[in-house]
Amino acid sequence: MVNDPTGDWQERLARKARLRASAGLRRELRPRGTRDGMVDLAGNDYLGLSRHPAVLAAATTALAQYGLGATGSRLVRGSTDVHAALESGLAGLLGTEAALVYSSGYLANLGAVRALVQPNTLLLSDAFNHASLIDGCRSSGAEIAVYPHGSVPAVEAALAARGDRPALVVTESVFSVDGDLVRLPELHAVCRRYGALLLVDDAHAVGVRGPGGAVAEAGLSGEPDVVVTATLSKSFGAAGGVIAGPRALVAHLVDTGRTFIYDTALPPPVAAGALAALDLIRAGDDLRAEVRERAALIAKRLPTVCEPDAGVVSVRAPGPQEAVAWADACRVRGVAVGCFRPPSTPDSGSRLRLTVNVGVPRADFEAALDTIAECGP
Ligand SMILES: Cc1ncc(COP(=O)(O)O)c(C=O)c1O
């Protein structure tokens, strides 16, 4: 049978879109103005650095020096001073021998998992892991066992039963949807006992739980069996990702990592902005204290999924439609909140996800909490 080149597949997609619409699962791209007047409780600019004058000045200088884009991978086009300085700064911040910067946190996670597995590795992955870690696990081709969220005993049981195969445990530190912090010291102790590697995505903790994130806070920086990834799109207010670990890992990634080799480098202005943000993160204890205080205020006012451990706070919604209606009502009243529904939630529940941005004036933040409570189902 000859396929209709225009009709068949498009009708199939339209049918699926109708099904998603009836389940309340359509997503909408809404316009965003330059200064849209919305109170931001949806982004990940925890420390408010995306518009910090020092960050903007550094990015502007690099823009004039290097142009907008990197114009190629660093292997093909050359590696700028800005990339080198950012990597040495990140290695210092995260307490590792070396670091390698990627054009996104997503690609860093893909690259990290793939670099750390061997053909017979058993991958143990937290049930609530971010899609980028899941995709990294899947694309690695290794056997994957998903363990119940945060369960150190489940990890221990799986490691004890694996025989003499290599194992890699993959987890976030502060989880991206619910904002809870995994028990890293216990998890690492189990990995150490059973000779497994631990890969921690510290995306939501770097800059928020201390400058160096949750891994540093747990005293695990630079441990030989720990590798850290993070994104520069959150507390740095920039974009890009990083893998931090021993020098041998970075050398391996530069030689073999497909998501590094075959990807155009992080734009130099973004790298320069992130480098300026790094200094502000180091000096940002007052900003961190404010993030934690605001997160606690949210938890006091609204029915949160769990106590927040950083700047992410998830609030329960009865269902996907109610979550959308709630977020829409907030938006109409000038408050931007995240709306998370399956498949973006780790379970079948829907949530509003509120994220703290200390760049939002405190009075506006508190008024926004009133608005969210008033708009609730
Ligand atoms: C835990 C976690 N890891 C990785 C990423 C991906 O980072 P990026 O947006 O820089 O690709 C995100 C979200 O963006 C995240 O929440």
The ligand as an SDF file (V2000), in Angstrom:
LIG
                    3D

 16 16  0  0  0  0  0  0  0  0999 V2000
   17.8760   17.5910   37.6130 C   0  0  0  0  0  0  0  0  0  0  0  0
   18.1020   18.1580   36.2440 C   0  0  0  0  0  0  0  0  0  0  0  0
   19.1250   17.6880   35.5220 N   0  0  0  0  0  0  0  0  0  0  0  0
   19.3630   18.1450   34.2840 C   0  0  0  0  0  0  0  0  0  0  0  0
   18.5740   19.1120   33.7140 C   0  0  0  0  0  0  0  0  0  0  0  0
   18.8550   19.5560   32.3300 C   0  0  0  0  0  0  0  0  0  0  0  0
   19.6140   20.7170   32.3390 O   0  0  0  0  0  0  0  0  0  0  0  0
   19.5960   21.7230   31.0970 P   0  0  0  0  0  0  0  0  0  0  0  0
   18.3260   22.4750   31.1670 O   0  0  0  0  0  0  0  0  0  0  0  0
   20.7910   22.5720   31.3140 O   0  0  0  0  0  0  0  0  0  0  0  0
   19.6810   20.8960   29.8690 O   0  0  0  0  0  0  0  0  0  0  0  0
   17.4850   19.6300   34.4460 C   0  0  0  0  0  0  0  0  0  0  0  0
   16.5760   20.6720   33.9490 C   0  0  0  0  0  0  0  0  0  0  0  0
   16.6700   21.4490   33.1660 O   0  0  0  0  0  0  0  0  0  0  0  0
   17.2530   19.1360   35.7430 C   0  0  0  0  0  0  0  0  0  0  0  0
   16.2270   19.5960   36.4730 O   0  0  0  0  0  0  0  0  0  0  0  0
  1  2  1  0
  2  3  1  0
  2 15  2  0
  3  4  2  0
  4  5  1  0
  5  6  1  0
  5 12  2  0
  6  7  1  0
  7  8  1  0
  8  9  2  0
  8 10  1  0
  8 11  1  0
 12 13  1  0
 12 15  1  0
 13 14  2  0
 15 16  1  0
M  END
$$$$
